[in-house]
Amino acid sequence: MYLGKVVGRVVCTIKDDALHAKTLLLVRRLPNGPVVVAVDSVGAGAGETVYFCRGKEASFAFKGEEVPTEATVVGIVDSVESVQI
């Protein structure tokens, strides 16, 4: 699982039926990682810091559905704190 920043949206005129009514977001992995397309499961918006997962686990957020996804936003982050050890 990774922290990321929502940097945009993807708009599709035609997509798999399992993705109907699901928002596709562009998420940049923090701090300076690549941008991935992720299915939104929590209602995240532009500029928000989010928690997302990749791989097989990405579809677990849609329990009972078979959603074809490689990345899914599973949480909106309120704050991040760093602890010095």
N, CA, C and O atoms as a GROMACS GRO file, in nm:
protein
  340
    1MET      N    1   0.084  -0.117   0.000
    1MET     CA    2   0.000   0.000   0.000
    1MET      C    3   0.088   0.123   0.000
    1MET      O    4   0.200   0.122   0.052
    2TYR      N    5   0.038   0.229  -0.059
    2TYR     CA    6   0.119   0.347  -0.083
    2TYR      C    7   0.041   0.475  -0.052
    2TYR      O    8  -0.082   0.477  -0.055
    3LEU      N    9   0.116   0.581  -0.022
    3LEU     CA   10   0.057   0.714  -0.014
    3LEU      C   11   0.067   0.777  -0.152
    3LEU      O   12   0.165   0.757  -0.224
    4GLY      N   13  -0.036   0.852  -0.188
    4GLY     CA   14  -0.034   0.918  -0.317
    4GLY      C   15  -0.112   1.048  -0.314
    4GLY      O   16  -0.180   1.079  -0.216
    5LYS      N   17  -0.102   1.124  -0.421
    5LYS     CA   18  -0.174   1.250  -0.437
    5LYS      C   19  -0.256   1.240  -0.564
    5LYS      O   20  -0.203   1.205  -0.670
    6VAL      N   21  -0.386   1.272  -0.555
    6VAL     CA   22  -0.472   1.270  -0.672
    6VAL      C   23  -0.436   1.390  -0.759
    6VAL      O   24  -0.445   1.505  -0.716
    7VAL      N   25  -0.395   1.361  -0.884
    7VAL     CA   26  -0.351   1.467  -0.974
    7VAL      C   27  -0.441   1.484  -1.096
    7VAL      O   28  -0.416   1.569  -1.181
    8GLY      N   29  -0.546   1.402  -1.105
    8GLY     CA   30  -0.637   1.415  -1.219
    8GLY      C   31  -0.739   1.304  -1.224
    8GLY      O   32  -0.745   1.218  -1.136
    9ARG      N   33  -0.820   1.307  -1.331
    9ARG     CA   34  -0.924   1.205  -1.353
    9ARG      C   35  -0.908   1.149  -1.492
    9ARG      O   36  -0.850   1.213  -1.580
   10VAL      N   37  -0.960   1.030  -1.512
   10VAL     CA   38  -0.965   0.969  -1.644
   10VAL      C   39  -1.112   0.958  -1.683
   10VAL      O   40  -1.193   0.908  -1.606
   11VAL      N   41  -1.145   1.004  -1.802
   11VAL     CA   42  -1.282   0.997  -1.852
   11VAL      C   43  -1.285   0.899  -1.969
   11VAL      O   44  -1.209   0.913  -2.064
   12CYS      N   45  -1.373   0.800  -1.960
   12CYS     CA   46  -1.386   0.697  -2.064
   12CYS      C   47  -1.527   0.700  -2.121
   12CYS      O   48  -1.624   0.705  -2.046
   13THR      N   49  -1.538   0.696  -2.252
   13THR     CA   50  -1.670   0.688  -2.313
   13THR      C   51  -1.720   0.544  -2.314
   13THR      O   52  -1.840   0.519  -2.309
   14ILE      N   53  -1.627   0.449  -2.321
   14ILE     CA   54  -1.662   0.308  -2.318
   14ILE      C   55  -1.567   0.239  -2.221
   14ILE      O   56  -1.446   0.256  -2.230
   15LYS      N   57  -1.623   0.160  -2.127
   15LYS     CA   58  -1.539   0.084  -2.035
   15LYS      C   59  -1.608  -0.044  -1.995
   15LYS      O   60  -1.727  -0.063  -2.021
   16ASP      N   61  -1.535  -0.133  -1.932
   16ASP     CA   62  -1.588  -0.261  -1.887
   16ASP      C   63  -1.711  -0.238  -1.800
   16ASP      O   64  -1.716  -0.143  -1.722
   17ASP      N   65  -1.811  -0.324  -1.814
   17ASP     CA   66  -1.935  -0.310  -1.736
   17ASP      C   67  -1.910  -0.308  -1.585
   17ASP      O   68  -1.983  -0.243  -1.512
   18ALA      N   69  -1.808  -0.380  -1.539
   18ALA     CA   70  -1.776  -0.384  -1.396
   18ALA      C   71  -1.725  -0.249  -1.344
   18ALA      O   72  -1.724  -0.226  -1.224
   19LEU      N   73  -1.684  -0.161  -1.435
   19LEU     CA   74  -1.635  -0.028  -1.396
   19LEU      C   75  -1.743   0.079  -1.409
   19LEU      O   76  -1.717   0.197  -1.386
   20HIS      N   77  -1.864   0.038  -1.446
   20HIS     CA   78  -1.975   0.134  -1.460
   20HIS      C   79  -1.999   0.206  -1.327
   20HIS      O   80  -2.006   0.142  -1.222
   21ALA      N   81  -2.012   0.336  -1.331
   21ALA     CA   82  -2.037   0.421  -1.214
   21ALA      C   83  -1.920   0.426  -1.117
   21ALA      O   84  -1.938   0.464  -1.001
   22LYS      N   85  -1.801   0.389  -1.162
   22LYS     CA   86  -1.682   0.399  -1.078
   22LYS      C   87  -1.589   0.504  -1.137
   22LYS      O   88  -1.570   0.510  -1.259
   23THR      N   89  -1.533   0.588  -1.051
   23THR     CA   90  -1.445   0.695  -1.094
   23THR      C   91  -1.302   0.645  -1.108
   23THR      O   92  -1.253   0.572  -1.022
   24LEU      N   93  -1.236   0.686  -1.216
   24LEU     CA   94  -1.096   0.653  -1.237
   24LEU      C   95  -1.013   0.778  -1.211
   24LEU      O   96  -1.038   0.883  -1.270
   25LEU      N   97  -0.915   0.766  -1.122
   25LEU     CA   98  -0.832   0.880  -1.083
   25LEU      C   99  -0.687   0.859  -1.124
   25LEU      O  100  -0.639   0.746  -1.129
   26LEU      N  101  -0.619   0.969  -1.152
   26LEU     CA  102  -0.474   0.965  -1.171
   26LEU      C  103  -0.411   0.994  -1.036
   26LEU      O  104  -0.436   1.099  -0.976
   27VAL      N  105  -0.328   0.902  -0.987
   27VAL     CA  106  -0.268   0.915  -0.855
   27VAL      C  107  -0.116   0.907  -0.869
   27VAL      O  108  -0.063   0.812  -0.926
   28ARG      N  109  -0.046   1.008  -0.816
   28ARG     CA  110   0.101   1.009  -0.815
   28ARG      C  111   0.148   0.955  -0.681
   28ARG      O  112   0.113   1.007  -0.576
   29ARG      N  113   0.229   0.850  -0.687
   29ARG     CA  114   0.286   0.793  -0.565
   29ARG      C  115   0.381   0.894  -0.502
   29ARG      O  116   0.465   0.952  -0.570
   30LEU      N  117   0.366   0.914  -0.370
   30LEU     CA  118   0.450   1.010  -0.298
   30LEU      C  119   0.579   0.942  -0.252
   30LEU      O  120   0.576   0.824  -0.218
   31PRO      N  121   0.693   1.014  -0.251
   31PRO     CA  122   0.705   1.158  -0.273
   31PRO      C  123   0.714   1.198  -0.420
   31PRO      O  124   0.658   1.300  -0.457
   32ASN      N  125   0.784   1.122  -0.504
   32ASN     CA  126   0.798   1.162  -0.645
   32ASN      C  127   0.788   1.041  -0.737
   32ASN      O  128   0.868   1.026  -0.829
   33GLY      N  129   0.690   0.957  -0.713
   33GLY     CA  130   0.678   0.834  -0.789
   33GLY      C  131   0.601   0.850  -0.918
   33GLY      O  132   0.564   0.960  -0.958
   34PRO      N  133   0.576   0.736  -0.982
   34PRO     CA  134   0.501   0.738  -1.108
   34PRO      C  135   0.353   0.766  -1.085
   34PRO      O  136   0.303   0.756  -0.973
   35VAL      N  137   0.285   0.800  -1.193
   35VAL     CA  138   0.140   0.822  -1.190
   35VAL      C  139   0.072   0.693  -1.236
   35VAL      O  140   0.112   0.634  -1.336
   36VAL      N  141  -0.031   0.651  -1.163
   36VAL     CA  142  -0.107   0.532  -1.199
   36VAL      C  143  -0.255   0.568  -1.209
   36VAL      O  144  -0.300   0.667  -1.149
   37VAL      N  145  -0.330   0.489  -1.283
   37VAL     CA  146  -0.475   0.503  -1.288
   37VAL      C  147  -0.532   0.411  -1.181
   37VAL      O  148  -0.503   0.291  -1.180
   38ALA      N  149  -0.612   0.467  -1.091
   38ALA     CA  150  -0.669   0.389  -0.980
   38ALA      C  151  -0.820   0.408  -0.976
   38ALA      O  152  -0.871   0.517  -1.000
   39VAL      N  153  -0.891   0.300  -0.946
   39VAL     CA  154  -1.036   0.307  -0.927
   39VAL      C  155  -1.060   0.364  -0.788
   39VAL      O  156  -0.998   0.322  -0.690
   40ASP      N  157  -1.151   0.460  -0.778
   40ASP     CA  158  -1.180   0.525  -0.651
   40ASP      C  159  -1.291   0.450  -0.577
   40ASP      O  160  -1.400   0.433  -0.631
   41SER      N  161  -1.262   0.406  -0.454
   41SER     CA  162  -1.364   0.337  -0.376
   41SER      C  163  -1.413   0.420  -0.258
   41SER      O  164  -1.498   0.373  -0.181
   42VAL      N  165  -1.360   0.544  -0.242
   42VAL     CA  166  -1.392   0.623  -0.123
   42VAL      C  167  -1.440   0.764  -0.152
   42VAL      O  168  -1.473   0.837  -0.058
   43GLY      N  169  -1.445   0.806  -0.276
   43GLY     CA  170  -1.491   0.941  -0.308
   43GLY      C  171  -1.385   1.048  -0.298
   43GLY      O  172  -1.414   1.162  -0.260
   44ALA      N  173  -1.262   1.015  -0.331
   44ALA     CA  174  -1.151   1.111  -0.325
   44ALA      C  175  -1.163   1.214  -0.436
   44ALA      O  176  -1.227   1.190  -0.539
   45GLY      N  177  -1.099   1.330  -0.415
   45GLY     CA  178  -1.104   1.436  -0.513
   45GLY      C  179  -0.967   1.490  -0.547
   45GLY      O  180  -0.867   1.449  -0.487
   46ALA      N  181  -0.962   1.580  -0.641
   46ALA     CA  182  -0.837   1.638  -0.688
   46ALA      C  183  -0.759   1.703  -0.575
   46ALA      O  184  -0.816   1.775  -0.493
   47GLY      N  185  -0.629   1.678  -0.571
   47GLY     CA  186  -0.541   1.740  -0.473
   47GLY      C  187  -0.535   1.669  -0.338
   47GLY      O  188  -0.453   1.706  -0.254
   48GLU      N  189  -0.620   1.569  -0.316
   48GLU     CA  190  -0.621   1.502  -0.186
   48GLU      C  191  -0.509   1.399  -0.176
   48GLU      O  192  -0.470   1.337  -0.276
   49THR      N  193  -0.458   1.383  -0.055
   49THR     CA  194  -0.362   1.277  -0.028
   49THR      C  195  -0.443   1.152   0.003
   49THR      O  196  -0.536   1.155   0.083
   50VAL      N  197  -0.406   1.041  -0.062
   50VAL     CA  198  -0.483   0.918  -0.049
   50VAL      C  199  -0.392   0.800  -0.018
   50VAL      O  200  -0.270   0.806  -0.032
   51TYR      N  201  -0.454   0.692   0.025
   51TYR     CA  202  -0.390   0.566   0.051
   51TYR      C  203  -0.441   0.472  -0.057
   51TYR      O  204  -0.562   0.455  -0.071
   52PHE      N  205  -0.350   0.410  -0.135
   52PHE     CA  206  -0.396   0.321  -0.240
   52PHE      C  207  -0.316   0.192  -0.241
   52PHE      O  208  -0.202   0.187  -0.194
   53CYS      N  209  -0.378   0.088  -0.294
   53CYS     CA  210  -0.309  -0.041  -0.302
   53CYS      C  211  -0.304  -0.084  -0.448
   53CYS      O  212  -0.381  -0.039  -0.532
   54ARG      N  213  -0.209  -0.174  -0.475
   54ARG     CA  214  -0.189  -0.223  -0.611
   54ARG      C  215  -0.188  -0.375  -0.611
   54ARG      O  216  -0.172  -0.438  -0.507
   55GLY      N  217  -0.204  -0.432  -0.728
   55GLY     CA  218  -0.199  -0.576  -0.742
   55GLY      C  219  -0.334  -0.641  -0.716
   55GLY      O  220  -0.438  -0.576  -0.724
   56LYS      N  221  -0.330  -0.770  -0.686
   56LYS     CA  222  -0.452  -0.847  -0.663
   56LYS      C  223  -0.538  -0.788  -0.553
   56LYS      O  224  -0.661  -0.789  -0.561
   57GLU      N  225  -0.474  -0.735  -0.449
   57GLU     CA  226  -0.547  -0.677  -0.335
   57GLU      C  227  -0.630  -0.556  -0.374
   57GLU      O  228  -0.722  -0.519  -0.301
   58ALA      N  229  -0.601  -0.493  -0.486
   58ALA     CA  230  -0.675  -0.374  -0.529
   58ALA      C  231  -0.823  -0.402  -0.551
   58ALA      O  232  -0.907  -0.314  -0.532
   59SER      N  233  -0.856  -0.524  -0.590
   59SER     CA  234  -0.997  -0.557  -0.614
   59SER      C  235  -1.072  -0.591  -0.485
   59SER      O  236  -1.195  -0.599  -0.487
   60PHE      N  237  -1.002  -0.611  -0.374
   60PHE     CA  238  -1.066  -0.648  -0.247
   60PHE      C  239  -1.157  -0.537  -0.192
   60PHE      O  240  -1.247  -0.565  -0.114
   61ALA      N  241  -1.134  -0.414  -0.232
   61ALA     CA  242  -1.217  -0.302  -0.183
   61ALA      C  243  -1.361  -0.313  -0.235
   61ALA      O  244  -1.452  -0.249  -0.182
   62PHE      N  245  -1.381  -0.393  -0.338
   62PHE     CA  246  -1.513  -0.409  -0.398
   62PHE      C  247  -1.565  -0.550  -0.372
   62PHE      O  248  -1.598  -0.624  -0.464
   63LYS      N  249  -1.571  -0.586  -0.246
   63LYS     CA  250  -1.610  -0.721  -0.205
   63LYS      C  251  -1.742  -0.762  -0.270
   63LYS      O  252  -1.840  -0.687  -0.269
   64GLY      N  253  -1.743  -0.881  -0.326
   64GLY     CA  254  -1.862  -0.931  -0.393
   64GLY      C  255  -1.869  -0.896  -0.540
   64GLY      O  256  -1.952  -0.951  -0.612
   65GLU      N  257  -1.784  -0.806  -0.585
   65GLU     CA  258  -1.778  -0.768  -0.726
   65GLU      C  259  -1.643  -0.810  -0.784
   65GLU      O  260  -1.543  -0.815  -0.712
   66GLU      N  261  -1.642  -0.839  -0.912
   66GLU     CA  262  -1.516  -0.867  -0.979
   66GLU      C  263  -1.480  -0.745  -1.063
   66GLU      O  264  -1.517  -0.735  -1.179
   67VAL      N  265  -1.406  -0.653  -1.001
   67VAL     CA  266  -1.368  -0.529  -1.068
   67VAL      C  267  -1.227  -0.545  -1.124
   67VAL      O  268  -1.134  -0.576  -1.050
   68PRO      N  269  -1.210  -0.524  -1.256
   68PRO     CA  270  -1.079  -0.539  -1.318
   68PRO      C  271  -0.992  -0.416  -1.290
   68PRO      O  272  -0.995  -0.318  -1.364
   69THR      N  273  -0.915  -0.423  -1.182
   69THR     CA  274  -0.832  -0.310  -1.144
   69THR      C  275  -0.695  -0.355  -1.099
   69THR      O  276  -0.680  -0.464  -1.044
   70GLU      N  277  -0.597  -0.272  -1.122
   70GLU     CA  278  -0.459  -0.296  -1.078
   70GLU      C  279  -0.424  -0.202  -0.964
   70GLU      O  280  -0.326  -0.224  -0.893
   71ALA      N  281  -0.504  -0.096  -0.946
   71ALA     CA  282  -0.482  -0.001  -0.837
   71ALA      C  283  -0.617   0.055  -0.791
   71ALA      O  284  -0.705   0.084  -0.872
   72THR      N  285  -0.632   0.068  -0.658
   72THR     CA  286  -0.756   0.120  -0.601
   72THR      C  287  -0.726   0.215  -0.486
   72THR      O  288  -0.644   0.184  -0.399
   73VAL      N  289  -0.793   0.330  -0.485
   73VAL     CA  290  -0.785   0.423  -0.373
   73VAL      C  291  -0.875   0.367  -0.263
   73VAL      O  292  -0.994   0.345  -0.283
   74VAL      N  293  -0.815   0.343  -0.144
   74VAL     CA  294  -0.889   0.280  -0.034
   74VAL      C  295  -0.904   0.371   0.088
   74VAL      O  296  -0.970   0.333   0.184
   75GLY      N  297  -0.844   0.490   0.085
   75GLY     CA  298  -0.858   0.581   0.198
   75GLY      C  299  -0.815   0.722   0.163
   75GLY      O  300  -0.729   0.743   0.078
   76ILE      N  301  -0.876   0.819   0.231
   76ILE     CA  302  -0.836   0.960   0.218
   76ILE      C  303  -0.759   0.995   0.345
   76ILE      O  304  -0.809   0.972   0.456
   77VAL      N  305  -0.640   1.049   0.330
   77VAL     CA  306  -0.551   1.078   0.443
   77VAL      C  307  -0.580   1.217   0.499
   77VAL      O  308  -0.582   1.315   0.424
   78ASP      N  309  -0.602   1.225   0.631
   78ASP     CA  310  -0.624   1.354   0.696
   78ASP      C  311  -0.491   1.424   0.725
   78ASP      O  312  -0.478   1.544   0.702
   79SER      N  313  -0.393   1.348   0.775
   79SER     CA  314  -0.263   1.408   0.804
   79SER      C  315  -0.157   1.298   0.807
   79SER      O  316  -0.187   1.180   0.824
   80VAL      N  317  -0.032   1.340   0.789
   80VAL     CA  318   0.082   1.250   0.794
   80VAL      C  319   0.182   1.308   0.892
   80VAL      O  320   0.218   1.426   0.881
   81GLU      N  321   0.228   1.228   0.985
   81GLU     CA  322   0.327   1.272   1.082
   81GLU      C  323   0.451   1.187   1.070
   81GLU      O  324   0.441   1.065   1.054
   82SER      N  325   0.565   1.248   1.079
   82SER     CA  326   0.692   1.178   1.074
   82SER      C  327   0.754   1.176   1.214
   82SER      O  328   0.756   1.278   1.283
   83VAL      N  329   0.804   1.060   1.254
   83VAL     CA  330   0.865   1.046   1.387
   83VAL      C  331   1.015   1.025   1.368
   83VAL      O  332   1.055   0.938   1.291
   84GLN      N  333   1.097   1.103   1.435
   84GLN     CA  334   1.242   1.088   1.432
   84GLN      C  335   1.284   0.985   1.535
   84GLN      O  336   1.246   0.993   1.652
   85ILE      N  337   1.362   0.889   1.493
   85ILE     CA  338   1.411   0.786   1.587
   85ILE      C  339   1.560   0.803   1.608
   85ILE      O  340   1.620   0.727   1.684
   0.00000   0.00000   0.00000
